[in-house]
């Protein structure tokens, strides 16, 4: 795993935040936001059902699946995701908060990610957004997955016909910039400190 990351089996979650295993309860502090990280198969169908609300005409779901190839690599047989787990849900929460700042009409937001080994075809990440109309849901869902990939510390290892390694493109975890140009996550637990917390050289997210 990337040096300087944590592989806790049960990451600490902020009070009131659900896990990848189940949706937030109606009495949760934020019952319309579902964030989580887990080693089990992602509940894609459940997320899709949960995201809908009677006041919403649009539910947009992005599901990122493990595929059998990447650039210059054929015969990819397996993927494995590892994370700096104590930072994942707080970073996801920042993405959800900023999405609501940018699109105030959003109703429900879900962002769940796998860790551990995945077979080809399994879902590695699912993002769902609902809103009264489709434009906001489409735009917000795209922004959420792009922001997750660039700001949340999760890394991928590939196994293929020629061997195994971390991904192809060097990409370091960055801070989320809000609509006013300020950075989320400024503080002592930022990953702008030790370089090894930014992931291995050659990481593909």
C-alpha positions, 0 to 999 in steps of 0.5 A: 500500500502507499507509504504513510497511508492507513489500512484500518479495517474499520475507519472512523466516521464522523458522527451521523455519517453512514458507511458503505454498508447501509444508507443513513437513517431518517434521524441522522444529522444529514439523512440526505447524504450517504458517504462510505468506504468498505471492502464489500460489494457496493450496493449500487441498486440500493443507492439508486433507489435511495437517491430518489425522492418524491420531489425529484424528477432526476436521479443520476448515477455514476458507477465506475467498474473494474475493467480488463485493460488500461492504456498500454496494458492488456489482460488486466485481471484484477485491481486492488484499492487502498486508502488513507482511510481516516481521511476518506469520509471527511474528504467526501463530506467536503465534496458533498458540502461544496456540491450543495453550495454549487447546486443548492437544488440538490436533494440526495448525494451518495458517494461510496468507494471500495477498498481491497481486491476487485474482480473485473466487472465489479463496481469500485465507486458509485456516485448518485445525485438527485434533484428536481430537474436533470441539468443540476443532477447531471452536472453535480454528479460529474463534478462529484466523481471528478472531485472524488478522484482528485481530492480523496486519498484512494489508490489503485493497483493493477495486475495484468499479463505483464505483472502488477503495479500502481497506476500509470499516471502520476497524480497527487491528492489535492485540496478541494477548492470551493466556489469562492476559491478557498481550499477545504481541508487546510490543517495538520492532517492535510496530505500536502505534508509528507510526500509519501502520503500523496500516493506512490509514483505512477498512480492512476485514479 
